């Protein structure tokens, strides 16, 4: 007697809880520079922005306070942190080390399709800068960097980069808003073409150095022009 065939069972993926969706949206907004240093955020306003109730926003804020991405204020609202100059310098050093390592590892893993994606975001970033579109510029900058880092093959590195970008992202907006945002000024501290050239040449060391140079020069420019850091 032939054995009965057992029907294959496909696991049912549980829907993403609302509090997790909200958390990821706020994380992305911070990393992509949609919030500014010193900006006050309330549960109600952010909930209205995301079309949800205040409770998942409150949960997200608590998680972000734990990683120092938001500061709790006495009135119950939160604030995007301002950094002291020494803290900002330490953050820059950490970014150079960790993002440089991720880029070096990713260089040998990027293939034709993924390289084309990185090139697409590189081009989008330049076009946004020339158009003076700050929001599009910041989004393309985020997409460009993370389209590289996600190929590093190390989830711990990616986690550390995300933590650093939660604090660095808001300052990127101040960097581009601190200039007249013309091609000659905003793109003076843009080394993405150098990064792209090194990636396409499959040169991990040159790619790492280009990313480090990009982060370092942007930080130097920010310290020179920004009026919003604590001495």
C-alpha positions, 0 to 999 in steps of 0.5 A: 500500500502506497504511503500517503503524501504529507502536504507541505506546510508553509509557516505563517509569518506573523504580522509586524506589531504596530509598536515595531513598525513605529519604532522602525519608522522613527529609527529610519527618520533619525538615521536619514536626518529627518529630525534635527539636533535639539528638536522636541518630539511629543508622543501625540505629534509623532503619533499623528504623523504616523497615523497611530495611537501614542502608545506604540510611539511611547514604546519606541521612544523608550527603546531609543532612549536606551541607546541614547538616540533620544533624551527624556525631558522633564515634561515627558516629551523627548529631545533629539540630543545635542552633542558636545564637540568632544562627543561629536569627535568621538562619534566621528572616530567610531564611524570611521573605524566601523563604517570603514571596516564594513565598506572594506568587507563589502567591496569583495561581495558587491556584484553587478546588480548590487553595484548598479544599485549603489551607483544609482543612489550615488547618482541620485545623491548628486542630482538632489544636491544640484536640485537643492532638495535637502530631503531627497539628498539626505535619503539618497545619502542614507540609501547609498551608504547602507546599500554598501554596508548591508553587503559586509556580511556581519550583522554586528557591524550593521547593528553598531553602524545603525546605533551610530547613525541614530546620533549622526543622522540628525547632524547631517541635516544641519550640515547641508542646511548650514550651506547654501546647498549649491553644487560647488558648496555641498558637493565640495565635501562629497567623496562618493564618486571616489567610494564608487570608483574604489568599489567598482575597482574591487579595491577594499583598502581604497574603498575603506579610505574613501569612506573614512575621508568622506566621513572625516571631511564632512565632520570637519566642515560641520565643526567649522560651520555649525552653530548648534553644538555644545562646546 
